[in-house]
Amino acid sequence: MKFAKGVFWGAGIWGIVILTPLYFLFGTVGSLYGSPITYPQFYYGFVGVAMAWQFAFLVIGSDPVRFRWMIIPSMAEKLIYGLTMGVLYGGRQISFTELMPVFPDLLLCGLFALAFAKTSPAALEADPV
């Protein structure tokens, strides 16, 4: 259970630290790609939904056994982003540099899967600590 707590607390804190600056970088992000962002609702909507998930990770980390089934949508959140970016890269719509931020999320997806396995009833019976 310590592993699962650490993974989800780490993921939540990491995400908050990474996402918070995006609220203040709207103009900068838009100018980096040659044209300004024309739909701020999509930009801020993405950041807001992603931030909500960071708080969900903290909740899961508070009691991974109780919130075990929330680990599955947590993995989906990471995997869907990873697959989407992979498709964009495969279609040559983004560069490898733009693909790179997905790798920590895919690592977290794997750690979430391991946390899910370690919080199963059978795993907890074998190692209750």
Buried (B, 14 or more C-beta within 10 A) or exposed (E): BEBBBBBBBBBBBBBBEBBEEBEEEBEEEBEEEEEEBEEEEEBBEEBEEBBEBBEBBBBBBEBBEEBBEBBEEBBEBBBEBBEEBBEBBEEEEBEEEEBEEBEBBBEBBEBBBBBBEBBEEEBBEEEEE
